[in-house]
Amino acid sequence: MHTAQHLLSAVLETKLNLPTLSWALTSYPTPSYVEVPRAMTSEEIALIQAEANNLVFEGRPVHV
């Protein structure tokens, strides 16, 4: 989840110029979140989701 948050923040910054203001990884049933400075449109959400999925499916190595 932590690595996924970094990926999501990088895609948001790169594609939409939306910096991450804060984020939290929480336990069920509280949802995890990434806070950005404005609401996103449905189209922007779909774009970010598709881009993040593409990067995950590439199987890039992750270095900790």
OpenMM code with the backbone's topology and positions (N, CA, C; nanometers):
from openmm import Vec3, app, unit

residues = "MET HIS THR ALA GLN HIS LEU LEU SER ALA VAL LEU GLU THR LYS LEU ASN LEU PRO THR LEU SER TRP ALA LEU THR SER TYR PRO THR PRO SER TYR VAL GLU VAL PRO ARG ALA MET THR SER GLU GLU ILE ALA LEU ILE GLN ALA GLU ALA ASN ASN LEU VAL PHE GLU GLY ARG PRO VAL HIS VAL".split()
positions = [
    Vec3(0.0826, -0.1189, 0.0000),
    Vec3(0.0000, 0.0000, 0.0000),
    Vec3(0.0875, 0.1260, 0.0000),
    Vec3(0.1954, 0.1218, 0.0752),
    Vec3(0.2829, 0.2386, 0.0831),
    Vec3(0.3457, 0.2677, -0.0537),
    Vec3(0.3924, 0.1636, -0.1211),
    Vec3(0.4504, 0.1804, -0.2544),
    Vec3(0.3448, 0.2301, -0.3522),
    Vec3(0.2235, 0.1796, -0.3413),
    Vec3(0.1146, 0.2242, -0.4281),
    Vec3(0.0848, 0.3725, -0.4085),
    Vec3(0.0950, 0.4203, -0.2853),
    Vec3(0.0726, 0.5620, -0.2600),
    Vec3(0.1783, 0.6457, -0.3298),
    Vec3(0.3030, 0.6025, -0.3262),
    Vec3(0.4089, 0.6765, -0.3952),
    Vec3(0.3846, 0.6787, -0.5454),
    Vec3(0.3431, 0.5667, -0.6014),
    Vec3(0.3124, 0.5604, -0.7439),
    Vec3(0.1976, 0.6550, -0.7784),
    Vec3(0.0908, 0.6494, -0.7015),
    Vec3(-0.0249, 0.7358, -0.7263),
    Vec3(0.0150, 0.8829, -0.7178),
    Vec3(0.0912, 0.9200, -0.6158),
    Vec3(0.1344, 1.0589, -0.6023),
    Vec3(0.2204, 1.1026, -0.7204),
    Vec3(0.3080, 1.0155, -0.7675),
    Vec3(0.3934, 1.0488, -0.8817),
    Vec3(0.3113, 1.0683, -1.0087),
    Vec3(0.2125, 0.9839, -1.0308),
    Vec3(0.1281, 0.9962, -1.1495),
    Vec3(0.0431, 1.1228, -1.1415),
    Vec3(-0.0121, 1.1515, -1.0254),
    Vec3(-0.0908, 1.2742, -1.0084),
    Vec3(-0.0062, 1.3992, -1.0356),
    Vec3(0.1161, 1.3993, -0.9855),
    Vec3(0.2053, 1.5137, -1.0043),
    Vec3(0.2463, 1.5272, -1.1512),
    Vec3(0.2806, 1.4167, -1.2135),
    Vec3(0.3295, 1.4186, -1.3507),
    Vec3(0.2198, 1.4502, -1.4520),
    Vec3(0.1066, 1.3853, -1.4392),
    Vec3(0.0009, 1.3979, -1.5396),
    Vec3(-0.0898, 1.5188, -1.5191),
    Vec3(-0.1166, 1.5549, -1.3928),
    Vec3(-0.2140, 1.6612, -1.3659),
    Vec3(-0.1558, 1.7784, -1.2867),
    Vec3(-0.0272, 1.7713, -1.2560),
    Vec3(0.0369, 1.8751, -1.1755),
    Vec3(-0.0354, 1.8946, -1.0413),
    Vec3(-0.0777, 1.7835, -0.9830),
    Vec3(-0.1468, 1.7851, -0.8533),
    Vec3(-0.0541, 1.7272, -0.7468),
    Vec3(-0.0008, 1.8108, -0.6596),
    Vec3(0.0842, 1.7586, -0.5533),
    Vec3(0.0018, 1.6885, -0.4450),
    Vec3(0.0649, 1.5953, -0.3784),
    Vec3(0.0022, 1.5304, -0.2641),
    Vec3(0.0184, 1.6215, -0.1427),
    Vec3(-0.0934, 1.6586, -0.0816),
    Vec3(-0.0915, 1.7431, 0.0375),
    Vec3(-0.0759, 1.6599, 0.1639),
    Vec3(-0.1418, 1.5456, 0.1662),
    Vec3(-0.1307, 1.4520, 0.2779),
    Vec3(-0.1834, 1.3174, 0.2305),
    Vec3(-0.1575, 1.2152, 0.3088),
    Vec3(-0.2093, 1.0826, 0.2776),
    Vec3(-0.2098, 1.0007, 0.4055),
    Vec3(-0.2881, 0.8942, 0.4034),
    Vec3(-0.2937, 0.8055, 0.5193),
    Vec3(-0.3254, 0.6647, 0.4757),
    Vec3(-0.2538, 0.5710, 0.5333),
    Vec3(-0.2853, 0.4291, 0.5179),
    Vec3(-0.3509, 0.3868, 0.6480),
    Vec3(-0.4763, 0.3539, 0.6398),
    Vec3(-0.5534, 0.3247, 0.7598),
    Vec3(-0.5981, 0.1797, 0.7594),
    Vec3(-0.6507, 0.1354, 0.8705),
    Vec3(-0.7013, -0.0013, 0.8781),
    Vec3(-0.8525, -0.0015, 0.8569),
    Vec3(-0.9022, -0.1129, 0.8097),
    Vec3(-1.0444, -0.1303, 0.7845),
    Vec3(-1.1222, -0.1013, 0.9119),
    Vec3(-1.2331, -0.0343, 0.9036),
    Vec3(-1.3090, 0.0062, 0.7860),
    Vec3(-1.2824, 0.1492, 0.7388),
    Vec3(-1.1872, 0.2187, 0.7994),
    Vec3(-1.1568, 0.3555, 0.7579),
    Vec3(-1.0826, 0.3521, 0.6246),
    Vec3(-1.1279, 0.4280, 0.5245),
    Vec3(-1.0600, 0.4232, 0.3947),
    Vec3(-0.9260, 0.4974, 0.3977),
    Vec3(-0.8295, 0.4442, 0.3250),
    Vec3(-0.7047, 0.5155, 0.3033),
    Vec3(-0.7323, 0.6296, 0.2073),
    Vec3(-0.6451, 0.7319, 0.2078),
    Vec3(-0.6702, 0.8440, 0.1168),
    Vec3(-0.5403, 0.9134, 0.0775),
    Vec3(-0.5490, 0.9854, -0.0334),
    Vec3(-0.4460, 1.0780, -0.0784),
    Vec3(-0.5171, 1.2109, -0.0989),
    Vec3(-0.4704, 1.3150, -0.0299),
    Vec3(-0.5332, 1.4467, -0.0406),
    Vec3(-0.4580, 1.5306, -0.1447),
    Vec3(-0.5330, 1.5876, -0.2389),
    Vec3(-0.4785, 1.6773, -0.3405),
    Vec3(-0.5495, 1.8117, -0.3289),
    Vec3(-0.4950, 1.9187, -0.3915),
    Vec3(-0.5484, 2.0526, -0.3670),
    Vec3(-0.6841, 2.0851, -0.4303),
    Vec3(-0.7340, 1.9979, -0.5159),
    Vec3(-0.8645, 2.0237, -0.5763),
    Vec3(-0.9313, 1.8922, -0.6115),
    Vec3(-1.0617, 1.9003, -0.6349),
    Vec3(-1.1347, 1.7816, -0.6788),
    Vec3(-1.0933, 1.7471, -0.8219),
    Vec3(-1.0990, 1.6202, -0.8541),
    Vec3(-1.0678, 1.5760, -0.9906),
    Vec3(-1.1963, 1.5403, -1.0629),
    Vec3(-1.1948, 1.5575, -1.1946),
    Vec3(-1.3095, 1.5185, -1.2760),
    Vec3(-1.3094, 1.3668, -1.2939),
    Vec3(-1.4192, 1.3135, -1.3392),
    Vec3(-1.4278, 1.1696, -1.3687),
    Vec3(-1.3257, 1.1299, -1.4736),
    Vec3(-1.3060, 1.2168, -1.5714),
    Vec3(-1.2091, 1.1886, -1.6778),
    Vec3(-1.0668, 1.1856, -1.6230),
    Vec3(-1.0356, 1.2775, -1.5332),
    Vec3(-0.9021, 1.2800, -1.4724),
    Vec3(-0.8790, 1.1553, -1.3881),
    Vec3(-0.9789, 1.1151, -1.3140),
    Vec3(-0.9660, 0.9939, -1.2321),
    Vec3(-0.9407, 0.8732, -1.3206),
    Vec3(-1.0145, 0.8619, -1.4304),
    Vec3(-0.9959, 0.7504, -1.5232),
    Vec3(-0.8551, 0.7530, -1.5834),
    Vec3(-0.8050, 0.8716, -1.6184),
    Vec3(-0.6701, 0.8860, -1.6728),
    Vec3(-0.5652, 0.8397, -1.5727),
    Vec3(-0.5767, 0.8857, -1.4498),
    Vec3(-0.4801, 0.8499, -1.3459),
    Vec3(-0.4857, 0.7006, -1.3160),
    Vec3(-0.6046, 0.6461, -1.3094),
    Vec3(-0.6199, 0.5026, -1.2846),
    Vec3(-0.5562, 0.4211, -1.3959),
    Vec3(-0.5813, 0.4580, -1.5199),
    Vec3(-0.5252, 0.3851, -1.6338),
    Vec3(-0.3720, 0.3946, -1.6342),
    Vec3(-0.3188, 0.5128, -1.6094),
    Vec3(-0.1734, 0.5311, -1.6092),
    Vec3(-0.1077, 0.4511, -1.4967),
    Vec3(-0.1639, 0.4569, -1.3776),
    Vec3(-0.1081, 0.3803, -1.2652),
    Vec3(-0.1143, 0.2304, -1.2943),
    Vec3(-0.2265, 0.1831, -1.3476),
    Vec3(-0.2386, 0.0411, -1.3824),
    Vec3(-0.1368, 0.0006, -1.4876),
    Vec3(-0.1158, 0.0844, -1.5887),
    Vec3(-0.0167, 0.0537, -1.6919),
    Vec3(0.1225, 0.0375, -1.6316),
    Vec3(0.1583, 0.1272, -1.5416),
    Vec3(0.2899, 0.1188, -1.4784),
    Vec3(0.3033, -0.0067, -1.3927),
    Vec3(0.1987, -0.0437, -1.3210),
    Vec3(0.2021, -0.1655, -1.2397),
    Vec3(0.2165, -0.2882, -1.3295),
    Vec3(0.1394, -0.2930, -1.4375),
    Vec3(0.1418, -0.4100, -1.5264),
    Vec3(0.2729, -0.4225, -1.6030),
    Vec3(0.3517, -0.3152, -1.6116),
    Vec3(0.4844, -0.3244, -1.6727),
    Vec3(0.5778, -0.4100, -1.5885),
    Vec3(0.5456, -0.4250, -1.4617),
    Vec3(0.6280, -0.5076, -1.3736),
    Vec3(0.7630, -0.4462, -1.3417),
    Vec3(0.7653, -0.3147, -1.3298),
    Vec3(0.8906, -0.2472, -1.2982),
    Vec3(0.9426, -0.2893, -1.1615),
    Vec3(1.0733, -0.2991, -1.1492),
    Vec3(1.1281, -0.3329, -1.0169),
    Vec3(1.1090, -0.2180, -0.9183),
    Vec3(1.0942, -0.2541, -0.7928),
    Vec3(1.0803, -0.1553, -0.6859),
    Vec3(1.2006, -0.1693, -0.5951),
    Vec3(1.2678, -0.0571, -0.5688),
    Vec3(1.3847, -0.0590, -0.4813),
    Vec3(1.3481, 0.0120, -0.3506),
    Vec3(1.3718, -0.0553, -0.2423),
    Vec3(1.3396, -0.0007, -0.1108),
    Vec3(1.4660, 0.0544, -0.0462),
] * unit.nanometer
topology = app.Topology()
chain = topology.addChain("A")
for resn in residues:
    res = topology.addResidue(resn, chain)
    for name in ("N", "CA", "C"):
        topology.addAtom(name, app.Element.getBySymbol(name[0]), res)
